[in-house]
Amino acid sequence: MTVSFGWGPAGARALAAPDADRADGAACVVVVDVLSFTTAVGVAVEAGTAVYPYRWRDESAAAYAREKDAVLAVGRRAATPEHPYSLSPAALRAAPAPARLVLPSPNGSTISAEAAAGGATVIAASLRNAGAVARRLAAHGHDGAQRPLTIVAAGERWPDGSLRPALEDLLGAGAVLAALRAERPDLTLTPEATAAATLWTATKDPVAALHGCESGRELYAYGCARDVEVAAETDASAVVPVLVDGAFQEAP
């Protein structure tokens, strides 16, 4: 079984779906968006919330939340004491847990949708549950066939909309890949996946890297340093959120 690594929605689309050169699409796509989509998903699912990813941050999100009888997460700056639900993992941890939450995210949610459209099992991973995700992948193998596993780092966006590779997501993906390689040395990692795993292993202080990377500095500037702290809680969680019927829920 091959384990591959790619970036962004286009990477999820290309790696998850079958094509002329690869008869089978990915059995499983692991989405990594450390600051902050998959960290927020993990925190919410830990509290018992079913999280519905949604691609667009527009008026359609409110209609979708009503359709799902769910609370709608708003932008960090739009959150209030009465409605504290946003993409902020720290705010989600402090707030009462709703039964259902719609979480808009142009990157993490779009990758989840692209992967699901290709028929793959979709898992949300972050630094907080990297080891747990690796153990699940190693134990289950996702149908036991030889279909590949794919780790997709979300990255960020430049002002023109193009992908900005993000160090925090490369480290998060590398943490999953390094742990998976330790659990299952028989698996074949592509060179890209091997490089990500090697970077994680070679990073002496990943917490400092998370705080000092561009995305981390941006959150500090927004007054959201606590979100970086939560995201840096490496292997603090054993919860593995899996996308089932449109919502991330704890894997059985």
C-alpha positions as CSV (number, residue, x, y, z in Angstrom):
1,M,0.0,0.0,0.0
2,T,1.3,3.4,-1.0
3,V,1.0,6.5,1.2
4,S,1.1,9.8,-0.7
5,F,1.2,13.5,0.3
6,G,-0.2,16.5,-1.5
7,W,-1.3,20.1,-1.0
8,G,-4.7,21.9,-1.1
9,P,-8.0,21.2,-2.8
10,A,-6.4,20.5,-6.1
11,G,-4.1,18.0,-4.5
12,A,-7.0,16.2,-2.8
13,R,-8.9,16.1,-6.1
14,A,-5.9,14.7,-8.0
15,L,-4.8,12.2,-5.4
16,A,-8.2,11.0,-4.2
17,A,-10.0,10.2,-7.4
18,P,-9.1,7.4,-9.9
19,D,-7.6,8.4,-13.2
20,A,-6.1,6.9,-16.3
21,D,-2.8,6.2,-14.6
22,R,-4.2,5.0,-11.3
23,A,-7.2,2.7,-11.6
24,D,-8.2,3.1,-7.9
25,G,-8.6,6.4,-6.0
26,A,-7.5,6.8,-2.5
27,A,-9.1,4.6,0.2
28,C,-8.6,7.3,2.8
29,V,-7.7,11.0,2.7
30,V,-6.4,12.6,5.8
31,V,-6.9,16.4,5.9
32,V,-4.4,18.5,7.8
33,D,-5.2,22.2,8.5
34,V,-3.5,22.9,11.8
35,L,-4.3,26.6,12.1
36,S,-7.1,26.1,12.4
37,F,-9.8,24.0,10.7
38,T,-8.8,20.4,11.7
39,T,-7.7,21.5,15.1
40,A,-11.1,23.1,15.6
41,V,-12.9,20.0,14.3
42,G,-10.9,17.8,16.7
43,V,-11.7,20.0,19.7
44,A,-15.5,20.1,18.8
45,V,-15.7,16.4,18.1
46,E,-14.0,15.7,21.5
47,A,-16.8,17.5,23.1
48,G,-19.4,15.4,21.4
49,T,-20.3,17.8,18.5
50,A,-21.0,16.6,15.0
51,V,-19.1,19.1,12.7
52,Y,-20.4,19.8,9.2
53,P,-17.7,21.3,7.0
54,Y,-18.9,23.9,4.6
55,R,-16.9,25.4,1.7
56,W,-18.3,28.9,1.6
57,R,-18.4,31.8,4.1
58,D,-21.4,33.5,2.7
59,E,-25.2,33.7,3.2
60,S,-25.6,30.2,2.0
61,A,-23.8,28.9,5.1
62,A,-26.7,30.2,7.3
63,A,-29.2,28.3,5.2
64,Y,-27.1,25.2,5.3
65,A,-27.0,25.4,9.1
66,R,-30.7,25.8,9.3
67,E,-31.1,22.7,7.1
68,K,-28.9,20.7,9.4
69,D,-30.5,22.2,12.6
70,A,-27.0,23.2,13.5
71,V,-25.2,26.2,15.1
72,L,-23.2,28.2,12.5
73,A,-19.6,29.1,13.3
74,V,-18.8,32.7,12.3
75,G,-15.6,34.5,11.8
76,R,-13.4,35.0,14.8
77,R,-14.0,38.8,14.9
78,A,-17.8,38.2,14.5
79,A,-18.0,36.0,17.6
80,T,-19.7,37.4,20.7
81,P,-20.2,36.1,24.2
82,E,-23.7,35.1,23.2
83,H,-22.5,33.4,20.0
84,P,-18.9,32.2,20.7
85,Y,-18.7,29.6,17.9
86,S,-16.0,30.3,15.3
87,L,-13.0,28.6,13.7
88,S,-11.1,29.3,17.0
89,P,-10.2,26.0,18.8
90,A,-9.8,27.9,22.0
91,A,-13.2,29.5,21.8
92,L,-14.8,26.2,20.9
93,R,-13.2,24.5,23.9
94,A,-14.5,27.2,26.2
95,A,-18.1,27.3,24.8
96,P,-21.0,25.0,25.6
97,A,-20.8,22.1,23.1
98,P,-23.7,22.2,20.5
99,A,-25.0,18.9,19.1
100,R,-24.2,20.0,15.5
101,L,-21.9,22.8,14.2
102,V,-21.5,24.0,10.7
103,L,-17.9,25.1,10.2
104,P,-17.2,27.1,7.1
105,S,-13.6,26.9,5.8
106,P,-12.5,27.6,2.2
107,N,-9.5,25.3,2.6
108,G,-10.2,22.5,5.0
109,S,-13.8,22.1,4.2
110,T,-13.2,22.2,0.4
111,I,-10.5,19.5,0.7
112,S,-12.9,17.3,2.7
113,A,-15.6,17.7,0.1
114,E,-13.2,17.0,-2.8
115,A,-11.9,13.8,-1.0
116,A,-15.4,12.6,-0.2
117,A,-16.5,13.1,-3.8
118,G,-13.8,10.7,-4.8
119,G,-15.2,8.0,-2.6
120,A,-12.5,8.1,0.1
121,T,-12.9,7.9,3.8
122,V,-12.0,11.4,5.1
123,I,-10.2,11.9,8.4
124,A,-9.4,15.3,10.1
125,A,-5.9,15.3,11.6
126,S,-3.9,17.9,13.5
127,L,-0.9,17.9,15.8
128,R,-3.2,17.2,18.6
129,N,-4.3,13.8,17.3
130,A,-1.5,12.8,14.9
131,G,-0.5,9.7,16.7
132,A,-4.1,8.5,17.1
133,V,-4.8,9.0,13.4
134,A,-1.7,7.0,12.5
135,R,-2.7,4.2,14.8
136,R,-6.1,4.1,13.2
137,L,-4.7,4.0,9.7
138,A,-2.2,1.3,10.7
139,A,-4.9,-0.8,12.3
140,H,-7.7,-0.5,9.8
141,G,-6.0,-0.1,6.5
142,H,-9.3,1.1,5.1
143,D,-10.9,-1.9,3.5
144,G,-7.7,-4.0,3.4
145,A,-7.2,-3.4,-0.3
146,Q,-4.1,-1.9,-1.9
147,R,-5.8,1.4,-2.6
148,P,-3.5,4.3,-1.5
149,L,-3.7,6.4,1.6
150,T,-3.3,10.2,1.0
151,I,-2.3,13.0,3.5
152,V,-3.4,16.4,2.2
153,A,-2.0,19.6,3.8
154,A,-4.4,22.5,3.4
155,G,-2.0,25.4,3.2
156,E,-3.1,29.0,3.0
157,R,-3.9,31.4,0.2
158,W,-2.0,34.3,-1.2
159,P,-4.0,37.5,-2.1
160,D,-4.4,36.3,-5.7
161,G,-6.0,33.0,-4.5
162,S,-3.1,30.8,-5.2
163,L,-1.8,28.2,-2.7
164,R,0.6,29.3,0.0
165,P,2.3,26.2,1.4
166,A,2.1,26.5,5.2
167,L,4.7,25.2,7.6
168,E,2.2,24.2,10.3
169,D,0.4,21.9,7.9
170,L,3.6,20.4,6.6
171,L,4.6,19.7,10.2
172,G,1.1,18.3,11.0
173,A,1.2,16.0,8.0
174,G,4.7,15.0,8.8
175,A,3.7,14.1,12.3
176,V,1.0,11.7,11.0
177,L,3.4,10.2,8.4
178,A,6.2,9.7,10.8
179,A,4.0,8.0,13.3
180,L,2.4,5.8,10.6
181,R,5.8,4.8,9.3
182,A,6.8,3.7,12.9
183,E,3.5,1.7,13.2
184,R,3.7,0.2,9.7
185,P,7.2,0.0,8.3
186,D,5.9,-2.2,5.5
187,L,4.0,0.7,3.9
188,T,5.5,2.5,1.0
189,L,5.8,6.3,1.4
190,T,6.2,8.4,-1.7
191,P,9.2,10.7,-1.8
192,E,7.0,13.6,-0.9
193,A,5.5,11.8,2.1
194,T,8.9,10.7,3.2
195,A,10.2,14.3,3.1
196,A,7.3,15.5,5.2
197,A,7.9,12.7,7.8
198,T,11.6,13.5,7.8
199,L,11.0,17.2,8.4
200,W,8.8,16.4,11.4
201,T,11.4,14.1,12.9
202,A,14.2,16.6,12.3
203,T,12.3,19.6,13.8
204,K,13.8,20.0,17.3
205,D,11.1,22.3,18.6
206,P,7.8,22.0,16.6
207,V,5.9,24.1,19.2
208,A,8.3,27.0,18.7
209,A,8.0,26.5,14.9
210,L,4.2,26.7,15.2
211,H,4.3,29.9,17.2
212,G,6.9,31.5,14.9
213,C,5.6,30.5,11.5
214,E,3.7,33.0,9.3
215,S,0.2,31.6,10.2
216,G,1.1,31.6,13.9
217,R,2.3,35.2,13.7
218,E,-0.9,36.2,11.9
219,L,-3.0,34.7,14.7
220,Y,-0.9,36.5,17.3
221,A,-1.5,39.8,15.5
222,Y,-5.3,39.1,15.5
223,G,-5.1,38.5,19.3
224,C,-5.7,34.8,18.9
225,A,-2.5,33.4,20.5
226,R,-4.5,30.9,22.5
227,D,-5.5,29.2,19.3
228,V,-1.8,28.6,18.5
229,E,-1.3,27.2,22.0
230,V,-4.2,24.7,21.6
231,A,-3.0,23.7,18.1
232,A,0.5,23.0,19.6
233,E,-0.8,20.4,22.1
234,T,0.9,17.5,20.3
235,D,-0.7,14.1,20.8
236,A,-3.0,15.4,23.4
237,S,-6.1,13.8,21.9
238,A,-7.0,10.2,21.1
239,V,-10.1,11.3,19.1
240,V,-10.1,10.6,15.3
241,P,-12.8,12.6,13.5
242,V,-14.2,10.8,10.4
243,L,-16.6,12.3,7.9
244,V,-19.8,10.3,8.0
245,D,-23.0,11.5,6.3
246,G,-21.6,14.9,5.8
247,A,-20.3,15.5,9.4
248,F,-17.1,14.8,11.2
249,Q,-17.8,12.4,14.1
250,E,-15.6,10.4,16.4
251,A,-14.5,7.2,14.8
252,P,-15.9,4.1,16.5
